[in-house]
Structures are given as C-alpha cells and as structure tokens.
C-alpha cells in the first residue's frame, strides 16, 4: 500500500502530463534539436510539474510525498519564496526530516545578510533540533552560532555564557548517543581549550572551568561528592576546598549523616577557620540536632585559636541566634543570658567599641523582648557605661532603648547625666543638641526650658574651650610685636590716637530729653554721663567709676545671677577690638555679621546703659588671635547699618591711666579732678582770660554751658579738636542734661 502511495505521488495527473489517453499512446518524443531547446523544455516541464503538485496538494494537503517532491522541484528551480512557503506548509502538517532542516538552513545561510537573518536562521535550527535528535544537525547549529554570533566570536561574557549553555543542551540531548555522541563532547572540549588559551591570564575564568564546577553544573550529587572526596584527600588543609564541599552538601545533599561526617573532618583539619565552625553550627540546627550536640560543637569552637577577636564574637552571636530560635521549643532564657555574660567577660578587654556596642545592644534587646526584664536591660547598659562611659555611642544606644520603649523620664535622666561629660570630637556639642531635640519632640515646655537653661552655658564653655585649643595648636596665633602692644609705660600721643580712633557721630536723636525728671532719674542720668566720660577719658580721679553692665551675646537683658550661671570670664583684652560710633539699633548679631567675612570672633560685649538697658554705641569684640584682630581693625570706618564705626585695638593698661588722668594733650592740660585747681583753656593763663569769661575748674566742667566746654582741648595749631573733647561733645545724655539745666 505504501508503494502505491509513492507511485501515485510521483506520477503527475494525466491531464497535466500530456492531456488525454491519445497522447499517452504516442511513441517516444522526437529527439531534441539543441541543448538550449532541451533546457527550455526541461524548465517548462519542471514548471508544469510544480503546478501539478500544487494542485494535488490543494486537493490532498496530507499527501506527504507530494510535499517532498514539491520542495525538491522548487529547490531545483531556485524560486526561494515559493520554496519557503512550501516548507512552511509541509511543516504545518508534518515534522521535517533532519536532512530537510539542514538543507533549509543552508539555503537561508547562502542568502543571509545582517543581524536579522542570523536571528531567523537561529530560530530554524531551534525548530529543527526540537523535532528530531540528530548529531549532525546539532553540530551544524553549534558551528553556525560560534562562527556568526558576534558576542561569541568576540569572547564576551554574554557570548561565553550563551555558547556554554548551547553546548550543555547539545550534550544533554545527544551526549549519550552511542555512535556519534562523542563528536559533541569533542567539540565542547575543543571550544573550552580555545577559550582557555584566549583567557590565559584570567584566573577567574580558569576557575569556572574546573572539573568540580563542571560536574556541579550537571547536578549529579554522587559524582560531585566523589570528586570532592578525591580533592580533600589530596589537599586536606585547603580551607577553600572544605568550604566549597560543605556548602555544596548544605545546598544539595542535605543528608544528616554525611553532613556531620564532612563537617567533623573539616573542622579537625582547619580548626582556625571560624566560618567552618559557624556553618557547622547552622548545619546542625538545620538537621534538628539536639541541644547537647550544639553545645558540644560550640564549646569546641571557642577553644580554638582564631586570628581576630571578631571571629570569636561571630561564634558567640551564632550560638545566641540558635538559642533564640530554640526558645519556642522550651529552652530557658537563662542560657542566652549566660552566653552573653561569658562573651562580655571574654571579649570586652580586646574588642573595639563598635563590636562591644553590637554585643550589648543585642543583649539588652533580648532582655526586653524575650526576657521581659527592663531592669536587666538597663543593667546591661550601666555595666557598659562603667567600662566605656566616655564613649558617646554607648549613651546614645542606652537613650535610644529608653525612647523606643516610651520611657521619656528615664531618657531625660540620662541626658542630664551625660550632657556635661567630655566626649571625643564634637560629641559634647552633639549630646547637648540631642537633648534639646528630645525635649522638643517629647517634653513639655518646662522640660524644654530646663534643657535650654542647662545646655546654653555648657555650649558657651565648649565654644570658649575650642577657641583656646585652636589658639594653642596654631603657632601663627602667637602674640606679635605691634604698635599696640601692652606697654603701660608708653603714653598715647594725640596724633597717633586720632589716626586709629575716629570720633563718633556728633548728634544722636534716638533718645530726646524729657521735660520732667525725678530725682532718681537725675541720679541715673548722671551715672550714665559718668559712664560715657569714663570711655572718653575725662572722668576725674576722685570720682568713682560707674559700673558698666557688659552683655554677652545670647544672654537675656536682665541677666541671671543664680548659682546655675557660670563664673564671670576674665577678659585680658589681648586680642580685643574696641568699637565706637555704633548705631544704637545694632545688636550683637549685627556686629557678628559685620565681622563674618574675616571670622575669628570669640565673644561680643555690647555696652548698655544701666538704667535704660539701651545700647551706648560702644562694644568690645574678642578675637581668637592677633591676625583676626588686625583684619578687624582694617575694617575701620566701614558702615554698620547706617553709621560708620570706629575700630581700634583695646589696651586696658593704657585706658585705665588715661581715664584717671585724662587724655594727654600736646600742651599737657592738667587734670580737672582736684578741686580748686584751675584748668586753663587754649593755653591762656587765668590772668589773660577775657573779661566775662567764666572759669572752668574741677568738676564744674560737668555742668558748664556748651559754649564754654567747646574750647576744651582745642588745638590752635591745626584748628582741630582732640579726640577726648570730640567724644565729650558727642555724648547725648550730657548735652541733654546741659540743655535742661
């Protein structure tokens, strides 16, 4: 019956071959006249045969032989489009033979161009190897990809992975073929040898081609185990080999007896490798080993010698982890507590601060969460503070634990204990700011105010200490010999004084005089006048100097005289600038901003009136070193708000004598502090004084009319007033008092 089918498929229909029965009865066709005529007739015959086969397939699409003959005729004629369609049509109904897939791929390769053609041909090979197992087809597929895939030919990482995966598939499919399977193995070996030659210096690539790794990729545990056993017998103290062997067994085999045996031998051969002991404990826990067995292995581990203390810590923590996971099975929490105690006693003297924090934080957490004993958790941190109380991180962890549990009162108590301690670096400032932030988030207004009250003087102390340390550590901050050195024997000359200290503004309208004034107001005003004159150097010896209230930036107006405030700081004025003619609206912040371009400002003392508490337009600014002071003096006559300020170095030894004796004039004007002593004006004697001119002696100058005070200190040589007299005229309160009188 099969023969009849083949004959029927091979023989074209009668009407296609010649027409009718008469044509079939004719004798042989006449001989061909020429080769070209025979070729034309052959092509015409092939075309007629193709058409006949196409019609036959339309009627009987499941005729296998008609499909085969049509494909052969179309391949002979070279009509590639019809040939593709015929092959697709046949593959729709029947699987193509390996030979037909090979022919199809070869035809497409001969016509291919570009990446798109490669993808199409690769898909053809994929379809072919899935229909039949044929070693030749697999070889053609491998050769084509190795030759035409750019990633493979360039030996890129993706190309190597792709080619190896393809060889693995070929080996899996036909590696056991009795007669031709060895061809696939030989091709795979040649490819790997070629890659090994190319990557001769790449150790990682060589490691991937090891025999054991190759066998592991096949997933046969028995073969891999045999190879590992052969390897460890040759290299018994290779820790990497034992780690690889035990890790493979943990992932793949998971047989308790084998795991125990291998780990036992591994830890005996490589006792110094802590990772082996850690994996040993974890493996025993996975196979549900008894608590006695786990404890035995742990005790063996901590008796070994490891390179660092961190490895001991890792083993202790692994043991604690195991006990924590075993709590639901009925283990006592006392086992965990005792393990922590042993670890702390053994490791604390030699561990770093980070490792100790890790140990104590884990311990305190388990005491709270599992042991439900907050007192024990606090005892853990208190014990840590006894050993490392100067470490900020210990306090931070302790406070964080209290905050997490909602114990704000205990956290506040810890802040009160640690804010005054000295920590490394900027830790002292950090804990102060952390306390304020804590009270802002968790405390009441009273708690916040108390924290501010405690922290503010501490921060000032830290800033001052830091400035002193920087001055000591910086050799450039050593005092330099300048024209304003602290020499009490040197007298100030008027010419030099005017070159450094500029006269303040002549007129101020900020505080107009009142029409009426009580006796108390009169006394306070007189004290204010005396204070101004003290700065100008015109107060007599006998009159006591009025106390000046110096404000430090950040303090309240009223000041705080309670015992909580730190002791007053003694200012030596070695690096201090004296500022005058300051706008009365300026504050300490304005002055600090004025010097922000040069920096180095340590403290600002803005002088204020005792009674009104308003600015007097004078200030002392302390700098960290002489260099910053000199830079500040160079800013003389620059504007601060709306007025040009005068800046000069402060010299307390000179200013004290000048304030007692008055400014030294060129004509050596005598002091007016002694009663009864005359003070000539303009260098004229008492006898030469014009008629009607009132004599000004002693302290009467305080209440003299302005017109009479004007000549005081007048230098006729250059027709310019001296500095002391100019400052006297600029005194608002003095002028207002005189006008009222």
C-alpha positions in Angstrom: 0.0 0.0 0.0 2.9 2.3 0.8 4.4 1.6 -2.7 1.1 2.6 -4.3 1.1 5.8 -2.3 4.6 6.7 -3.5 3.8 5.8 -7.2 0.6 7.9 -7.1 2.6 10.8 -5.6 5.4 10.5 -8.1 3.1 10.3 -11.2 1.6 13.6 -12.2 -2.0 13.7 -13.2 -2.9 12.6 -16.8 -4.2 16.0 -17.9 -1.1 17.8 -16.6 1.4 15.3 -18.2 0.0 15.3 -21.7 -3.7 15.9 -21.9 -5.6 12.6 -22.8 -5.1 8.9 -23.5 -4.1 9.6 -27.1 -1.1 11.5 -26.0 0.0 8.6 -23.7 -0.3 6.1 -26.6 2.1 8.1 -28.9 5.6 6.8 -29.5 8.6 8.4 -27.9 9.0 12.1 -28.4 11.2 13.3 -31.2 14.9 13.9 -30.4 16.0 17.4 -29.2 17.3 19.7 -31.9 19.7 21.6 -29.5 20.8 22.0 -25.8 19.0 25.3 -25.4 15.8 23.8 -26.6 16.2 20.9 -24.2 16.9 23.3 -21.3 13.8 25.3 -22.1 11.7 22.2 -22.4 13.2 21.0 -19.1 12.3 24.3 -17.3 8.9 24.2 -18.8 8.5 20.6 -17.7 9.6 21.5 -14.1 7.1 24.4 -14.0 4.3 22.1 -15.2 5.3 19.5 -12.6 5.3 22.2 -9.8 1.9 23.4 -10.9 0.6 19.8 -10.9 2.0 19.1 -7.4 0.5 22.3 -6.1 -3.0 21.4 -7.4 -2.6 17.9 -6.0 -1.8 19.4 -2.5 -4.8 21.6 -2.7 -6.9 18.6 -3.1 -4.9 16.4 -0.7 -2.9 18.5 1.8 -1.9 15.5 3.8 0.0 13.8 0.9 3.5 13.6 2.4 5.3 12.6 -0.8 3.7 15.5 -2.8 5.1 17.9 -0.3 8.6 16.3 -0.6 8.5 16.4 -4.4 7.3 19.9 -4.5 10.1 21.1 -2.2 12.6 19.3 -4.4 11.3 20.8 -7.6 11.2 24.3 -6.1 14.7 24.0 -4.7 15.9 22.9 -8.2 14.2 25.8 -9.9 15.6 28.3 -7.4 12.3 30.0 -6.5 13.2 30.8 -2.9 9.9 32.5 -2.0 7.8 29.5 -3.1 10.3 27.2 -1.5 9.9 28.8 1.9 6.2 28.7 1.6 6.3 25.0 0.6 8.5 24.1 3.5 6.3 26.0 6.0 3.2 24.4 4.5 4.7 20.9 4.9 5.9 21.7 8.5 2.4 22.7 9.3 1.3 19.1 8.8 4.4 17.0 9.2 7.8 17.3 11.0 10.6 17.8 8.6 13.5 15.4 8.5 16.9 16.4 9.8 18.2 16.5 6.2 15.4 18.8 5.2 16.2 21.1 8.1 19.9 21.1 7.2 19.0 21.9 3.5 16.6 24.7 4.6 19.3 26.3 6.9 22.0 26.1 4.2 19.7 27.7 1.7 18.9 30.6 4.1 22.6 31.0 5.1 23.6 31.4 1.4 21.1 34.2 1.1 21.6 35.8 4.6 22.8 39.3 5.3 22.7 41.2 8.6 21.7 40.5 12.2 18.0 39.9 11.3 19.0 37.0 9.0 21.1 35.5 11.9 18.1 35.5 14.2 15.9 33.9 11.6 18.4 31.1 10.9 18.9 30.5 14.6 15.2 30.0 15.0 15.3 27.5 12.1 17.9 25.5 13.9 16.0 25.7 17.2 12.9 24.3 15.4 15.0 21.5 13.8 16.7 20.2 17.0 13.4 20.1 18.8 11.8 17.8 16.2 14.5 15.2 15.8 17.6 14.1 17.7 20.4 14.4 15.1 24.0 14.9 16.0 24.9 16.4 12.6 22.1 19.0 12.9 23.4 19.9 16.4 26.9 20.2 15.1 25.7 22.5 12.3 23.8 24.6 14.8 26.8 24.9 17.1 29.2 25.7 14.3 26.9 28.4 12.9 26.4 30.2 16.2 30.1 30.0 17.0 31.0 31.5 13.6 28.3 34.1 13.0 27.3 35.3 16.5 29.5 38.4 17.3 29.2 38.1 21.1 30.5 34.5 20.8 33.3 35.3 18.3 34.5 38.2 20.5 34.5 36.0 23.6 32.4 38.5 25.6 30.9 37.4 28.9 27.4 37.1 27.4 28.8 35.2 24.4 30.6 32.7 26.5 27.6 32.0 28.6 25.4 31.6 25.5 27.8 29.2 23.9 28.3 27.1 27.0 24.5 26.9 27.5 24.1 25.7 23.9 26.8 23.1 24.3 25.2 21.9 27.6 21.9 21.5 25.8 23.6 19.5 23.0 25.4 17.3 25.5 22.1 16.7 27.4 20.3 15.8 24.2 22.9 13.7 22.4 25.8 13.2 24.7 24.8 9.5 25.3 24.4 8.7 21.6 26.4 5.6 21.2 27.9 6.2 17.7 28.0 10.0 17.4 27.7 11.4 20.9 31.5 11.6 21.3 31.5 14.2 18.5 29.6 16.6 20.7 32.0 16.0 23.6 35.0 16.6 21.4 33.5 19.8 20.0 32.8 21.1 23.6 36.4 20.2 24.7 37.9 22.0 21.7 35.8 25.1 22.4 36.9 25.2 26.1 40.5 24.7 25.2 40.3 27.6 22.8 38.7 29.8 25.5 41.4 28.8 27.9 44.1 29.8 25.5 42.5 33.2 25.0 41.9 33.8 28.7 45.3 32.6 29.8 45.8 35.4 32.3 42.2 35.3 33.7 42.2 33.2 36.9 38.5 33.7 37.4 37.7 32.3 34.0 40.0 29.3 34.7 38.3 28.7 38.0 34.9 28.4 36.2 36.4 25.6 34.0 37.4 23.4 36.9 36.3 19.8 36.8 34.3 20.0 40.0 32.4 23.1 38.9 31.7 21.4 35.6 30.3 18.4 37.4 28.2 20.6 39.7 26.5 22.2 36.7 25.1 18.8 35.8 23.5 18.4 39.2 24.6 14.8 40.0 25.4 14.9 43.7 27.0 11.4 43.8 29.6 12.4 41.1 30.3 15.7 42.8 30.7 14.2 46.2 33.3 11.6 44.8 35.3 14.4 43.2 35.3 16.5 46.4 36.4 13.4 48.4 39.2 12.9 45.9 40.2 16.5 46.2 40.3 16.7 50.0 42.3 13.6 50.2 45.0 15.3 48.1 44.6 18.7 49.8 43.4 18.0 53.4 44.2 21.5 54.8 42.7 23.6 52.0 40.0 25.7 53.7 38.5 26.8 50.4 38.1 23.3 49.3 36.4 22.3 52.6 34.2 25.4 52.5 33.1 24.5 48.9 32.4 20.9 49.8 30.3 21.7 52.9 28.4 24.5 51.2 27.5 22.1 48.3 26.3 19.5 50.7 24.2 22.1 52.6 22.6 23.2 49.4 22.1 19.9 47.6 22.5 16.7 49.5 21.2 17.6 53.0 21.8 14.1 54.4 22.4 14.4 58.2 24.9 11.6 58.5 27.0 12.9 55.5 26.9 16.5 56.7 28.0 15.6 60.3 30.9 13.5 58.9 32.1 16.1 56.5 31.9 19.0 58.9 33.6 16.9 61.6 36.6 16.2 59.3 36.6 19.8 58.0 36.8 21.4 61.5 39.5 18.9 62.6 41.7 19.7 59.5 41.1 23.5 59.5 40.5 24.4 63.1 41.5 28.1 62.6 38.7 28.9 60.1 35.8 30.4 62.1 33.4 30.3 59.1 33.6 26.5 59.1 32.5 26.4 62.8 29.7 28.9 62.1 28.5 26.8 59.2 28.8 23.7 61.3 26.5 25.1 64.0 24.0 26.3 61.4 24.0 22.9 59.6 23.4 21.1 62.9 20.5 23.4 63.6 19.0 22.7 60.1 19.1 18.9 60.6 17.4 19.3 64.0 20.4 18.2 66.1 20.0 18.1 69.8 20.9 20.9 72.2 23.7 18.8 73.7 25.3 18.3 70.3 25.0 22.0 69.5 26.5 23.0 72.9 29.4 20.5 72.4 30.3 21.9 69.0 30.1 25.5 70.3 32.4 24.7 73.2 34.9 23.1 70.8 34.8 26.2 68.6 35.6 28.8 71.3 38.6 26.7 72.4 40.2 27.1 69.0 42.7 29.8 68.1 41.4 32.4 65.6 43.2 35.3 64.0 41.0 38.0 65.5 38.5 38.6 68.3 35.8 39.4 65.8 35.7 35.7 64.8 35.1 34.7 68.4 32.3 37.3 68.5 30.7 35.8 65.4 30.7 32.4 67.0 29.1 33.7 70.2 26.4 35.5 68.3 25.7 32.4 66.2 25.2 30.5 69.4 22.9 33.2 70.7 20.9 33.2 67.5 20.4 29.4 67.8 19.2 29.7 71.4 16.8 32.5 70.5 15.3 30.4 67.7 15.0 27.5 70.1 13.0 29.4 72.7 9.7 28.2 71.4 10.8 24.6 72.0 11.2 25.2 75.7 14.7 26.5 76.1 15.4 28.6 79.2 16.3 32.3 78.6 19.0 31.9 81.3 21.1 30.0 78.6 21.0 33.2 76.4 21.9 35.4 79.4 24.8 33.2 80.5 26.1 33.1 76.9 26.1 36.9 76.8 27.8 37.1 80.2 30.6 34.8 79.1 31.0 36.7 75.8 31.3 40.0 77.7 33.8 38.7 80.1 35.9 37.1 77.4 35.7 39.7 74.7 35.4 43.1 76.4 39.1 43.7 77.1 40.1 43.2 73.5 37.1 44.2 71.3 36.6 47.5 69.6 33.9 49.9 70.6 31.7 49.1 67.6 31.8 45.3 68.3 31.0 45.9 72.0 28.1 48.1 71.1 26.8 45.4 68.8 27.1 42.8 71.6 25.4 44.9 74.4 22.7 46.3 72.1 21.7 42.7 71.1 21.9 41.6 74.8 19.7 44.5 76.0 17.2 43.9 73.2 16.7 40.3 74.1 16.4 41.1 77.8 13.5 43.4 77.0 11.7 41.4 74.2 12.2 37.8 75.4 13.3 38.0 79.0 10.7 40.8 79.7 13.1 42.3 82.3 13.7 46.0 81.7 15.8 46.2 84.9 18.2 43.6 83.4 18.4 45.5 80.1 19.3 48.7 82.0 21.9 46.8 84.0 23.5 45.8 80.7 24.0 49.4 79.6 25.0 50.5 83.1 27.7 47.9 83.0 28.8 49.2 79.6 28.9 52.7 81.0 31.2 51.7 83.8 33.7 50.4 81.2 33.1 52.9 78.4 31.4 55.9 80.0 33.4 58.4 77.9 32.1 57.0 74.6 29.1 58.9 73.3 27.7 56.0 71.3 27.1 54.0 74.5 24.9 56.8 75.9 23.1 57.1 72.6 22.2 53.4 72.4 21.1 53.5 76.0 18.9 56.6 75.5 17.5 55.1 72.2 16.4 52.0 74.1 14.5 54.0 76.6 12.9 56.2 74.0 11.8 53.1 71.9 10.1 51.7 75.0 8.4 55.1 75.7 10.3 55.8 78.9 10.8 59.5 78.4 11.5 60.2 82.0 14.4 57.8 82.1 15.7 59.1 78.8 15.7 62.6 80.2 17.6 61.5 83.3 20.2 60.0 81.0 20.6 63.3 79.2 21.0 65.1 82.5 23.8 62.7 83.4 25.7 62.9 80.2 25.3 66.4 78.8 28.2 67.8 81.0 30.6 65.0 80.2 33.5 65.4 77.8 33.3 63.3 74.7 35.7 62.9 71.8 35.5 65.3 68.9 32.2 67.2 68.7 30.4 64.6 70.8 29.8 67.1 73.7 28.0 69.5 71.5 26.1 66.7 69.8 24.6 65.4 73.1 23.5 68.9 74.1 21.7 69.4 70.8 20.2 65.9 71.0 18.8 66.8 74.4 17.1 69.9 73.1 15.7 68.0 70.2 14.4 65.3 72.5 12.6 67.8 74.7 11.1 69.5 71.6 9.7 66.1 70.4 8.8 64.5 73.7 8.9 67.0 76.6 6.7 69.8 78.0 7.5 73.5 77.8 9.0 73.4 81.3 11.2 70.4 80.3 12.3 72.3 77.2 13.1 75.5 79.2 15.1 73.5 81.7 17.1 71.8 78.9 17.9 75.2 77.4 18.9 76.6 80.8 21.3 73.6 81.3 22.7 73.4 77.8 23.3 77.1 77.0 26.2 77.7 79.4 27.7 74.3 78.6 27.7 75.2 74.9 29.4 78.5 75.6 32.0 76.8 77.7 32.7 74.3 74.9 33.0 77.1 72.3 35.4 79.0 74.5 37.5 75.9 75.2 37.6 75.1 71.5 38.8 78.6 70.7 41.6 78.3 73.3 42.7 74.9 72.0 42.8 76.2 68.4 44.9 79.2 69.6 47.3 76.9 71.4 47.6 74.5 68.5 48.1 77.2 65.9 51.6 78.6 66.1 50.6 81.6 63.9 48.3 82.8 66.7 51.3 83.7 69.0 51.3 87.4 70.1 53.1 89.6 67.7 55.1 92.8 68.4 52.8 95.6 67.2 52.3 99.3 67.8 49.6 98.5 70.2 51.5 96.1 72.5 50.7 96.0 76.1 53.2 98.5 77.4 51.9 100.6 80.3 55.0 102.9 80.3 54.2 104.2 76.8 52.0 107.2 76.6 49.4 107.7 73.8 50.1 110.7 71.6 47.2 112.7 70.3 48.3 112.4 66.7 48.5 108.6 66.9 45.2 108.5 68.7 43.4 110.4 66.0 44.9 108.1 63.3 43.5 105.0 64.9 40.4 106.0 66.8 37.9 108.1 64.9 35.4 110.4 66.6 31.9 109.1 67.0 28.9 110.8 65.4 28.2 114.3 66.7 24.5 114.1 67.1 22.0 111.5 68.1 18.3 111.9 68.1 17.3 108.5 69.3 16.7 109.5 72.9 15.2 113.0 73.1 15.2 114.6 76.6 12.1 114.5 78.7 10.5 117.7 80.1 10.3 116.5 83.7 12.8 114.3 85.6 12.6 112.9 89.1 15.5 112.8 91.5 16.0 109.1 90.8 16.1 109.8 87.1 18.5 112.6 87.6 20.9 110.3 89.5 20.7 107.5 86.9 21.3 110.1 84.2 24.3 111.4 86.0 25.6 107.8 86.3 25.1 107.4 82.6 27.0 110.6 81.8 29.9 109.4 84.0 30.0 106.1 82.2 30.3 107.9 78.8 33.0 110.2 80.2 34.9 107.2 81.5 35.1 105.8 78.0 36.3 109.2 76.6 38.9 109.5 79.4 37.5 112.7 81.0 36.4 111.5 84.5 38.5 112.7 87.3 40.5 110.6 89.7 38.3 111.3 92.8 35.1 110.3 91.2 34.3 106.6 91.4 33.8 104.9 88.1 30.3 103.8 87.4 29.9 100.1 86.9 29.2 99.1 83.3 27.0 96.2 82.5 28.5 94.1 79.8 26.3 91.9 77.7 27.4 88.7 76.2 25.6 87.5 73.1 22.8 85.1 73.8 22.2 86.4 77.4 18.9 87.9 78.5 18.6 91.6 79.2 18.0 91.2 82.9 20.8 88.7 83.4 20.7 85.7 85.7 22.6 85.9 89.0 21.6 82.5 90.2 24.2 79.9 91.1 23.5 77.9 87.9 25.3 80.6 85.9 29.0 80.0 85.3 31.5 82.3 86.9 32.3 85.6 85.0 35.0 85.2 82.5 38.1 87.4 82.9 38.9 89.3 79.7 42.5 90.0 79.2 41.8 92.1 76.0 45.0 90.8 74.3 43.0 90.2 71.1 40.1 92.6 71.6 38.9 95.4 69.4 37.2 98.5 70.8 34.2 99.7 68.6 32.6 103.1 68.9 30.0 105.1 67.0 27.8 102.0 66.6 24.3 102.5 65.5 22.0 102.3 68.6 19.8 99.8 66.8 22.7 97.4 66.3 22.8 94.2 68.3 25.4 91.5 68.9 24.1 89.6 65.9 24.7 92.7 63.7 28.2 93.0 65.0 28.9 89.3 64.4 27.6 89.6 60.9 29.8 92.7 60.3 32.9 90.6 61.1 31.6 87.4 59.3 33.9 88.0 56.3 37.1 87.8 58.5 35.8 85.3 61.1 37.6 84.5 64.4 35.0 86.2 66.7 35.0 84.6 70.1 32.9 87.0 72.2 31.0 90.3 71.8 30.4 92.7 74.7 27.9 95.4 73.7 27.9 98.1 76.4 24.4 99.1 77.6 23.1 101.8 79.9 22.4 100.6 83.4 19.0 102.2 83.8 17.6 102.2 80.3 19.3 98.9 79.1 19.8 100.5 75.7 22.9 100.3 73.7 25.5 103.0 74.3 27.1 102.6 70.8 30.2 101.0 72.2 31.4 97.4 72.2 34.3 95.1 72.8 34.9 92.3 70.4 37.2 89.4 71.4 39.1 87.6 68.6 40.8 84.2 68.6 44.2 85.6 67.5 46.1 88.7 66.5 45.7 88.0 62.8 41.9 88.2 63.1 42.2 91.3 65.3 44.4 93.1 62.7 41.9 92.2 60.0 39.1 93.6 62.1 41.0 96.9 62.6 41.3 97.2 58.8 37.5 97.4 58.7 37.7 100.8 60.5 35.3 103.5 59.1 33.1 100.9 57.3 29.4 101.1 57.7 27.4 99.0 60.2 23.7 99.6 59.5 23.6 103.4 58.9 26.8 104.6 60.6 30.5 104.3 60.1 32.0 102.6 63.0 35.4 103.3 64.6 37.5 100.3 65.4 40.8 100.3 67.4 42.7 97.7 69.5 41.7 97.6 73.2 44.5 98.2 75.7 43.2 98.1 79.3 46.5 99.1 80.9 46.6 102.4 78.9 42.9 103.1 79.1 42.9 102.9 82.9 45.6 105.6 83.2 44.0 107.7 80.5 40.6 107.5 82.2 42.2 108.6 85.5 44.5 111.3 84.2 42.6 112.3 81.1 43.8 112.3 77.5 47.4 113.6 77.1 47.1 116.9 75.2 50.0 118.5 73.3 50.0 121.4 75.8 49.8 119.0 78.8 46.5 120.2 80.0 46.2 119.4 83.8 43.5 117.1 85.1 40.3 118.7 86.4 39.8 116.1 89.1 41.3 118.1 92.0 39.0 120.7 93.5 40.4 124.2 93.5 42.9 123.5 90.6 42.4 125.7 87.6 42.1 124.4 84.1 43.3 127.0 81.6 41.7 126.9 78.2 43.5 127.4 74.9 46.8 127.6 76.8 45.9 131.0 78.4 46.6 131.8 82.0 43.9 132.8 84.4 45.1 136.4 84.3 44.9 136.5 80.5 41.3 135.2 80.4 38.9 137.6 78.7 36.6 139.7 80.8 33.3 138.0 81.5 34.7 134.5 80.7 33.7 132.0 83.3 36.4 130.0 84.9 36.2 126.2 84.5 37.8 124.3 87.3 37.5 120.9 88.8 34.2 119.0 88.2 32.4 122.2 87.3 33.0 121.2 83.7 30.2 118.7 84.1 27.7 121.4 84.4 29.3 124.1 82.3 27.4 125.6 79.3 28.2 124.0 76.0 29.8 127.2 74.6 32.3 127.2 77.4 33.1 123.5 77.1 33.8 123.8 73.4 37.3 125.3 73.7 38.4 122.4 76.0 41.3 120.6 74.4 41.2 122.8 71.3 44.5 122.7 69.4 45.0 126.0 67.7 48.0 124.7 65.7 45.8 122.6 63.4 42.4 124.1 64.4 41.1 120.6 65.1 39.6 119.2 68.3 41.3 116.4 70.2 39.6 113.1 70.4 38.7 113.3 74.0 36.9 116.7 73.6 35.2 115.4 70.5 33.8 112.4 72.3 32.7 114.6 75.1 30.6 116.7 72.7 29.0 113.6 71.2 27.5 112.5 74.5 23.7 112.7 74.0 22.9 112.4 77.7 25.4 115.1 78.6 24.1 117.5 76.0 20.5 116.9 77.0 21.3 117.4 80.7 23.1 120.7 80.0 20.2 121.9 77.8 17.8 121.1 80.6 19.9 122.9 83.2 
